[in-house]
């Protein structure tokens, strides 16, 4: 592993204490604790950006999604709401 450049930043005393506490809880160095926290957060953000995985019966019909013509949803069909709310 090659070292690219130094990266420094100023921390408030309470921020440094938080990093020290995290490192102690993880039984690691402050650097490793920060890098692990950054990696974990990146993975969370990347997972949020992924489209949802179909569940249940939709999972079984995933290969059929988008292969039929017609409105995307019933709400885009003007006749769907025709007469709604009238007795």
N, C-alpha and C positions, 0 to 999 in steps of 0.2 A: 504494500500500500504506500503510495507516494503522498507526501504532504504538499498541498497546493500553496496555501497562504495562511497566515495567521488571521484569526477572526476575533476581534476584541469588542467588548461592549461594557458600558458602565452599568452597574447594578446598584439599586438602592439597597441598603442593609437588609431590609426585610426580604427582598428578592433573593439575595445571596443565601440568606438563612433557609428560605424555601428550597432552593436547589441543594444546599447541604443536607437538609432533612430528607429530601427525596433520595439523594445518593446514599445516605445512611440506611434508609429503609430498604433500598434495593441492594445494599452491600456492594456498592460499586463506586467509581469515581464521579466527581461532579460532571466532567465532560461526558462520560458514558450515560449518566442519568439524563442529561439534556438531550443528547443525540437520540436516546431511546424514546423520550417524550415527543421529540419532533417527528421521528419515524412513525410512532403510533398515531399521532394527529394526522399526518399525511395519509396514512392508510384509511383512517376514518373519513377524511374528505374525499378520497378517491372512491370509497365504497358508496358514499352518498351520491356521487355523480353517476354511478352505474344505474342503468334502468332496472326496475324491480324484477325479480325473478318470479315468474308465474307460480302460483301455489294451487294445490287441490286439483280439481277437474280441469282447470285452465291449463295446468302443466301438461296434462295428457293431450290437450288439443293445441298445444303450442305450434305445431307444424301447420295448422290451418289458419293461424292469425294472418290477416291481410291477403288471403287468397280469394276472397269473394268480393264482388262489386256491390255497391250500395252505400247508404249513408254510414259515416263513421259511428254515429250514435243515433238513437231514436230522437234525441232532442234536436238534431239537425233536419229532421223531416217535418215540414210545416203542418202536415196532416196529423201529426202525433198529438199536438196540443188542441186540435180542433174540438170545440165543444167542452173543453175542460172547465169546470167550475159552474156550468149551467145545469139547471135541474129540469 
